[in-house]
Amino acid sequence: MARSKTSQRWLKEHFDDPYVKMAQKDGYRSRASYKLLEIQEKDMTVVDLGAAPGGWSQVTSRVTGDKGRLIASDILEMDSIPDVTFIQGDFTDDAVFVRILEAIGENPVDLVISDMAPI
């Protein structure tokens, strides 16, 4: 069966992607592996959505460095974690989203992590 032009274009872009090439060279199964490695970079601004009970925030706060920032949000309560700004509420709600943006400030967000599961 012949591939569509869209499919052919996606395949070309995929195999030309530098992360795909690095993953093949480094023996990773996909380019997504680098997303997990990226979490460990210092001094990043990270947003953790669906953060409760706080496992990902707890680990991430240890590796973001002194200049890093971690903003966590969840509709559920979460016990405080050192160096983590927690905002309780539904991040799809405008008022909560504004509070998250205020906590982020002028810093660009380097990484968004999430371990949310559908209810």
GIRA-V94355 format. One record per residue. RES is the residue in one letter. D_CENTER is the distance of its C-alpha to the mean C-alpha in whole Angstrom. Layout:
((RES D_CENTER) (RES D_CENTER))
This chain:
((M 38) (A 37) (R 33) (S 32) (K 32) (T 28) (S 28) (Q 29) (R 27) (W 24) (L 25) (K 26) (E 23) (H 21) (F 24) (D 24) (D 20) (P 20) (Y 17) (V 19) (K 22) (M 20) (A 19) (Q 23) (K 24) (D 22) (G 23) (Y 19) (R 19) (S 17) (R 15) (A 12) (S 13) (Y 12) (K 8) (L 9) (L 11) (E 9) (I 8) (Q 11) (E 12) (K 14) (D 14) (M 11) (T 10) (V 7) (V 6) (D 7) (L 8) (G 11) (A 11) (A 15) (P 17) (G 14) (G 14) (W 10) (S 11) (Q 14) (V 13) (T 10) (S 13) (R 15) (V 14) (T 12) (G 16) (D 19) (K 18) (G 14) (R 13) (L 11) (I 11) (A 11) (S 13) (D 14) (I 18) (L 19) (E 20) (M 19) (D 21) (S 20) (I 18) (P 19) (D 17) (V 15) (T 16) (F 16) (I 16) (Q 18) (G 18) (D 17) (F 15) (T 16) (D 19) (D 20) (A 21) (V 18) (F 16) (V 19) (R 18) (I 14) (L 15) (E 18) (A 16) (I 14) (G 17) (E 18) (N 15) (P 13) (V 9) (D 8) (L 4) (V 2) (I 3) (S 6) (D 10) (M 12) (A 15) (P 18) (I 21))
